[in-house]
Amino acid sequence: MHYIVRLQAIKQILIAIFLAVLLFPLPANAEECTLYVSGQMNWKPFLMKNNAGEVHGLMYEILEYAARKNNCKLQYRDFPWKRAVVSLEKGKIDIICGFFWNKKRAETILFSPPILRNELHIFAHDAFKLESLNDLKGKKGDKIRGSSYGDKFDDFVSSGKATFNEVPDHQTAIKRLIRNYSDFFIGTYIDTCTKLSEQGLGNEIVPLPYVVDTVDVYFAYPKGSKKTHYYNKINKTLADMQRNGTIAAMIKAYFKGSKIDSGSIVVPKWILNWSMPIS
């Protein structure tokens, strides 16, 4: 008799479990997600497209690695830079692949841990003395529309000591400089030198020795997004990749055999302990 009662009890439990699963099924692939990414395309060697139209580059591949670890896939949205920034702020895309931090941006945008470093230089057709930003006084310069180059340079632009024209991309800045429409433009050292070398302009347009700033490069996310928990997961993975040397190894492999010192691109250990919020 007790045996029959136990069987009936077990049967009722199984029926209850079956009904719970039937009425409240677990969503298939609940942890999978698609993240929409944009950035400054042709930012060599950090964000590029190959002849088949596939997106690649050091920054993209670091992000892809971290996304894959969290069961997320990336879809690239090929927007002009300013549209990409506006789309991020409005939550229409999830990530910008390659962003400089400043206080104003941090009001509306979330940031990853710092991923790599890049120097900012002034590029000129005819070299001139440049020992501080004040030496640009009275000159005409170009900068990418919608871009930030760190608080130091952005404050100088706002001071009005030099005249700045906004252009859509570095290729436009290069053409304007060759035609003497400007005296200089500002650019990140690695990718700008790469572009100039490919076009045979490495000796014609030169980076001035003065380092305007050394900037950390981040991934950026919109605030208030329903996908914030995914951004947090990816940020944790990126922080782990920094600590265990995965990102440093990827950087070293990318610049192996080039004239670029990969060590100068790696984020220093002390920065990894910086308490800037990443979520």
C-alpha positions as CSV (number, residue, x, y, z in Angstrom):
1,M,0.0,0.0,0.0
2,H,2.8,2.5,0.9
3,Y,4.6,1.5,-2.3
4,I,1.5,2.4,-4.4
5,V,1.2,5.7,-2.5
6,R,4.8,6.6,-3.2
7,L,4.4,5.7,-6.9
8,Q,1.4,8.0,-7.1
9,A,3.3,10.8,-5.4
10,I,6.2,10.4,-7.8
11,K,3.8,10.4,-10.8
12,Q,2.2,13.6,-9.6
13,I,5.6,15.2,-9.3
14,L,6.6,14.2,-12.8
15,I,3.3,15.5,-14.2
16,A,3.9,18.8,-12.4
17,I,7.4,19.1,-13.8
18,F,6.1,18.2,-17.3
19,L,3.4,20.9,-17.1
20,A,5.9,23.5,-15.8
21,V,8.2,22.8,-18.8
22,L,5.3,22.8,-21.2
23,L,3.8,26.1,-19.9
24,F,7.0,27.9,-19.2
25,P,9.6,26.5,-21.7
26,L,13.2,27.8,-21.5
27,P,13.9,30.0,-24.6
28,A,16.1,28.4,-27.1
29,N,19.6,29.7,-27.1
30,A,18.7,32.0,-24.2
31,E,22.2,33.2,-23.8
32,E,22.9,33.9,-27.4
33,C,22.9,37.5,-28.7
34,T,23.7,39.6,-31.7
35,L,25.6,42.8,-31.1
36,Y,25.6,45.5,-33.8
37,V,29.0,47.1,-34.3
38,S,30.3,50.2,-36.1
39,G,33.5,52.2,-36.2
40,Q,35.9,54.2,-38.4
41,M,36.4,51.8,-41.3
42,N,39.8,51.6,-43.1
43,W,41.4,52.4,-39.7
44,K,44.5,50.3,-40.5
45,P,45.4,47.9,-39.1
46,F,42.7,48.1,-36.4
47,L,39.4,48.0,-38.4
48,M,39.3,47.1,-42.1
49,K,37.5,45.1,-44.8
50,N,39.1,42.6,-47.1
51,N,38.4,42.2,-50.8
52,A,35.4,40.0,-50.0
53,G,33.9,42.7,-47.8
54,E,34.6,40.8,-44.6
55,V,35.4,43.0,-41.5
56,H,38.7,42.3,-39.7
57,G,41.5,44.1,-38.0
58,L,43.2,44.0,-34.6
59,M,40.4,45.8,-32.6
60,Y,37.6,43.9,-34.3
61,E,39.3,40.6,-33.7
62,I,39.9,41.3,-30.0
63,L,36.2,42.2,-29.7
64,E,35.1,39.2,-31.7
65,Y,37.2,36.9,-29.4
66,A,35.6,38.4,-26.3
67,A,32.1,38.3,-27.8
68,R,32.5,34.6,-28.8
69,K,33.6,33.8,-25.2
70,N,30.1,35.1,-24.1
71,N,28.1,33.3,-26.8
72,C,27.6,36.6,-28.8
73,K,28.0,37.2,-32.5
74,L,28.9,40.5,-34.1
75,Q,27.2,42.2,-37.1
76,Y,28.9,45.2,-38.6
77,R,27.1,48.4,-39.6
78,D,29.1,50.4,-42.1
79,F,28.3,54.0,-41.0
80,P,30.2,57.2,-41.5
81,W,31.9,58.1,-38.2
82,K,29.6,60.9,-37.0
83,R,26.5,58.8,-37.8
84,A,28.1,55.9,-35.9
85,V,28.5,58.0,-32.9
86,V,25.0,59.4,-33.0
87,S,23.6,55.8,-33.5
88,L,25.5,54.6,-30.5
89,E,24.2,57.5,-28.3
90,K,20.6,56.7,-29.4
91,G,21.1,52.9,-28.8
92,K,20.7,52.0,-32.5
93,I,24.0,50.2,-32.4
94,D,25.7,48.3,-29.5
95,I,29.4,49.0,-29.9
96,I,31.8,51.3,-31.5
97,C,35.0,49.6,-32.2
98,G,37.7,52.1,-31.3
99,F,36.9,55.1,-29.2
100,F,38.8,57.7,-27.2
101,W,37.6,58.5,-23.7
102,N,36.8,62.0,-22.5
103,K,34.6,63.4,-19.7
104,K,31.8,64.7,-22.0
105,R,31.5,61.3,-23.8
106,A,31.4,59.5,-20.5
107,E,28.2,61.3,-19.6
108,T,26.2,59.4,-22.3
109,I,28.5,56.4,-23.2
110,L,29.8,53.3,-21.4
111,F,33.4,52.3,-21.9
112,S,35.3,49.0,-21.9
113,P,38.7,48.6,-20.1
114,P,41.5,50.3,-22.2
115,I,42.4,47.9,-25.0
116,L,45.5,49.4,-26.6
117,R,47.5,52.7,-26.9
118,N,48.2,55.0,-29.8
119,E,50.1,58.3,-30.1
120,L,48.6,61.4,-31.6
121,H,50.8,63.4,-33.9
122,I,50.6,66.5,-36.1
123,F,51.2,65.6,-39.8
124,A,52.5,68.3,-42.1
125,H,53.6,68.6,-45.7
126,D,56.4,71.0,-44.8
127,A,57.8,70.3,-41.3
128,F,57.8,73.2,-38.9
129,K,58.8,73.7,-35.3
130,L,56.4,72.1,-32.8
131,E,57.4,71.9,-29.2
132,S,53.9,72.5,-27.8
133,L,50.4,73.0,-29.1
134,N,50.8,76.7,-28.8
135,D,53.2,76.5,-31.8
136,L,50.1,75.8,-33.9
137,K,48.8,79.3,-33.2
138,G,47.7,81.0,-36.4
139,K,47.9,77.9,-38.5
140,K,45.1,76.0,-40.3
141,G,44.5,72.4,-39.4
142,D,42.1,69.6,-40.2
143,K,40.5,67.1,-37.8
144,I,38.0,64.3,-38.4
145,R,34.4,65.4,-38.0
146,G,32.9,64.3,-34.7
147,S,36.2,62.9,-33.4
148,S,37.7,63.5,-30.0
149,Y,41.5,63.4,-29.5
150,G,41.6,63.5,-25.7
151,D,40.8,66.4,-23.4
152,K,44.2,68.1,-23.9
153,F,43.8,68.5,-27.6
154,D,40.1,69.1,-27.5
155,D,40.6,72.0,-25.1
156,F,43.2,73.5,-27.4
157,V,40.7,73.3,-30.3
158,S,38.1,75.1,-28.2
159,S,40.6,77.8,-27.3
160,G,40.5,79.2,-30.9
161,K,44.3,79.6,-31.1
162,A,44.4,77.7,-34.3
163,T,41.8,77.4,-37.1
164,F,40.3,73.9,-37.5
165,N,38.3,72.5,-40.3
166,E,36.4,69.2,-39.9
167,V,36.7,66.6,-42.6
168,P,35.0,63.3,-43.1
169,D,38.1,61.1,-43.0
170,H,41.9,61.1,-43.1
171,Q,42.0,60.6,-46.8
172,T,40.3,64.0,-47.3
173,A,42.8,65.5,-44.8
174,I,45.7,64.1,-46.8
175,K,44.3,65.5,-50.1
176,R,43.7,68.9,-48.6
177,L,47.2,69.0,-47.2
178,I,48.8,68.1,-50.5
179,R,46.8,70.9,-52.2
180,N,47.9,73.4,-49.5
181,Y,44.3,73.9,-48.2
182,S,45.6,73.3,-44.7
183,D,48.9,73.5,-42.9
184,F,48.5,70.3,-40.9
185,F,46.1,67.6,-39.7
186,I,46.1,65.6,-36.5
187,G,46.0,61.8,-36.7
188,T,46.9,58.7,-34.8
189,Y,50.4,57.6,-35.5
190,I,50.2,54.0,-36.5
191,D,47.2,54.0,-38.9
192,T,48.1,57.4,-40.5
193,C,51.7,56.3,-41.2
194,T,50.3,53.0,-42.7
195,K,48.0,55.0,-45.1
196,L,50.8,57.4,-46.1
197,S,53.2,54.5,-46.8
198,E,50.6,52.6,-48.9
199,Q,50.1,55.8,-51.1
200,G,53.8,56.5,-51.5
201,L,53.5,59.6,-49.4
202,G,55.7,58.5,-46.5
203,N,58.4,61.0,-47.3
204,E,56.1,63.8,-48.5
205,I,53.8,64.0,-45.5
206,V,55.6,63.5,-42.2
207,P,54.6,63.2,-38.5
208,L,56.2,65.9,-36.5
209,P,58.3,64.5,-33.6
210,Y,56.2,66.2,-30.8
211,V,53.7,63.7,-29.3
212,V,50.5,65.6,-28.9
213,D,49.2,62.9,-26.5
214,T,49.2,59.2,-25.9
215,V,45.6,58.0,-25.9
216,D,44.1,54.8,-24.7
217,V,41.6,53.1,-27.1
218,Y,38.4,51.6,-25.9
219,F,35.2,49.9,-27.1
220,A,32.1,52.1,-26.4
221,Y,28.5,51.1,-25.6
222,P,25.3,53.1,-25.2
223,K,24.0,53.8,-21.7
224,G,20.5,52.5,-20.8
225,S,20.5,49.7,-23.3
226,K,18.6,46.4,-22.6
227,K,21.8,44.7,-23.6
228,T,23.9,46.2,-20.8
229,H,24.3,42.8,-19.1
230,Y,26.1,41.6,-22.3
231,Y,28.4,44.6,-22.3
232,N,29.3,43.9,-18.7
233,K,30.1,40.3,-19.6
234,I,32.3,41.3,-22.5
235,N,34.0,43.9,-20.3
236,K,34.8,41.3,-17.7
237,T,36.3,39.0,-20.5
238,L,38.3,41.9,-21.9
239,A,39.7,42.8,-18.5
240,D,40.7,39.1,-18.0
241,M,42.3,39.1,-21.5
242,Q,44.4,42.1,-20.4
243,R,45.5,40.6,-17.2
244,N,46.4,37.2,-18.6
245,G,48.3,38.7,-21.6
246,T,45.9,37.5,-24.3
247,I,45.5,41.0,-25.8
248,A,49.3,41.7,-25.5
249,A,50.0,38.5,-27.5
250,M,47.4,39.4,-30.2
251,I,49.1,42.9,-30.5
252,K,52.5,41.3,-30.8
253,A,51.4,38.9,-33.4
254,Y,49.7,41.6,-35.5
255,F,52.8,43.8,-35.6
256,K,55.4,41.0,-36.0
257,G,57.8,41.9,-38.7
258,S,56.7,45.5,-39.0
259,K,58.7,48.6,-37.9
260,I,56.1,49.3,-35.3
261,D,57.2,48.7,-31.7
262,S,54.3,46.5,-30.4
263,G,55.3,47.2,-26.8
264,S,54.4,50.8,-27.2
265,I,50.8,49.8,-28.1
266,V,50.2,47.5,-25.1
267,V,48.4,49.1,-22.2
268,P,50.7,49.4,-19.1
269,K,49.9,47.3,-16.1
270,W,49.2,50.3,-13.8
271,I,46.4,51.5,-16.1
272,L,44.6,48.1,-15.7
273,N,44.2,48.9,-12.0
274,W,42.6,52.3,-12.8
275,S,39.2,52.5,-11.2
276,M,37.3,54.0,-14.1
277,P,33.8,52.4,-14.1
278,I,33.3,50.1,-17.1
279,S,29.6,49.4,-16.6
